[in-house]
Amino acid sequence: MGDGFLPLTKPLLGDGEWENVRACLETGWLSSAGAFVEQFERQLAEYLGCDYAVAMASGTAALHLALLVAGVQPGDEVLLPALTFIAPANAIRYVGAWPVCIDVEPEHWQIDVQQVQQFLEGECRWAGSELRNRRTGRRVSALLPVHLLGHPCDIDVLRELAAFYRLVVVEDAAESLGASYRGRKVGRPGDVACLSFNGNKIITTGGGGMLVCNNAARAQRAKSLSTQAKSDPHEYIHQEIGYNYRLNNLQAAIGCAQLEQLDAAVAAHRRITTAYNSSLADLPGIRTPHEADWAHSNCWLYSILVDAGRYGCSARELRDRLANRQIQSRPLWQPIHQSPAQQPVQTYGGEVAAAIYAQALSLPTFRGMRDADIERVVRVIRDG
Ligand SMILES: *Cc1c(COP(=O)(O)O)cnc(C)c1O
């Protein structure tokens, strides 16, 4: 026991994936025109209970087009959490808009809705029907909340604020498919939501994403923009600049089979989280994650906080110790407001995000993990 490399994540692929990929190869339909793409879109829309799903080559591509179809303009400002993977900040820059980082709350590490409210109330003013940042004079047009690490953010409060301040909400649910918020599936869109099927997500197509919404015009425009915005199917006439962002049939074939496994994957990730929590919660200096009353997390990536003073070493030293035993672990992402690539960037708070970044460590979390794998990780953390 205990031998071999234990990765942070690993997809679980079965007969369904093999059968679908074989069908794909046998028919010769590899491109985005293949039937699995529409099937994947339909099944995902059904799962979430929404009207439209448009398959994309990546979650980042979905975010980019979501901001475009939501009407975010060059020079606008978009609020996002200070702690997240970089993709949503990059997508904001792709459309020529500016991110405004809002700190996260310390309990569940999600965007702090009180600070969102304080920013909108205290830092912005109305100019006619538009909301403007007092300091920059720029129009504030959208919220881009992220459901971080599988745990939902407090989306109802954000949607209320957005309605009051006339903002559009583009939700990044890339990490949180299969989670729910007050009994509703995370990713079921208000305005627009985005998903990712990157190799490390709870279900995967190797690479891929999805834009979901309940608005026919937005869905149609997103699909058009993802396929070079061809306005005439025969003459190759284009009225606007498009992108090559469509998911291909091979990826969708895998996605259809993976989607059937989603509920089982969530159950497995939740079981792994419970096992880690019960083995680590009493350890001085280690803080284990917990769910909000209204949340049902998909427990995508199990992450702890390591207080170096009380535990005896830092999160990064613990990572090295795990690596010496062939166990992969990883700190969270550098907060957006500290990222060199995003400078200069506005930030409202950010101390909580920075403190989490200094102490957080993500541990192996994947459906194929055995109890012995979990025990192996726990033993290194408990006994050194
Ligand atoms: C993975 C991820 C994305 C982007 O997904 P890709 O498919 O890798 O482009 C966006 N946002 C968050 C929070 C993510 O974790």
The ligand as an SDF file (V2000), in Angstrom:
LIG
                    3D

 15 15  0  0  0  0  0  0  0  0999 V2000
  -11.4930   25.7360  -15.1840 C   0  0  0  0  0  0  0  0  0  0  0  0
  -12.0750   27.0670  -14.9430 C   0  0  0  0  0  0  0  0  0  0  0  0
  -12.4170   27.9330  -15.9860 C   0  0  0  0  0  0  0  0  0  0  0  0
  -12.0410   27.7720  -17.4150 C   0  0  0  0  0  0  0  0  0  0  0  0
  -12.2220   26.6020  -17.9840 O   0  0  0  0  0  0  0  0  0  0  0  0
  -11.3470   26.0740  -19.2140 P   0  0  0  0  0  0  0  0  0  0  0  0
  -12.2820   25.0390  -19.7520 O   0  0  0  0  0  0  0  0  0  0  0  0
  -10.0940   25.5050  -18.6400 O   0  0  0  0  0  0  0  0  0  0  0  0
  -11.1200   27.1780  -20.1690 O   0  0  0  0  0  0  0  0  0  0  0  0
  -13.0480   29.1200  -15.6740 C   0  0  0  0  0  0  0  0  0  0  0  0
  -13.2880   29.4700  -14.4180 N   0  0  0  0  0  0  0  0  0  0  0  0
  -12.9530   28.6940  -13.3790 C   0  0  0  0  0  0  0  0  0  0  0  0
  -13.2700   29.1560  -12.0030 C   0  0  0  0  0  0  0  0  0  0  0  0
  -12.3130   27.4740  -13.6030 C   0  0  0  0  0  0  0  0  0  0  0  0
  -11.9330   26.7200  -12.5530 O   0  0  0  0  0  0  0  0  0  0  0  0
  1  2  1  0
  2  3  1  0
  2 14  2  0
  3  4  1  0
  3 10  2  0
  4  5  1  0
  5  6  1  0
  6  7  2  0
  6  8  1  0
  6  9  1  0
 10 11  1  0
 11 12  2  0
 12 13  1  0
 12 14  1  0
 14 15  1  0
M  END
$$$$
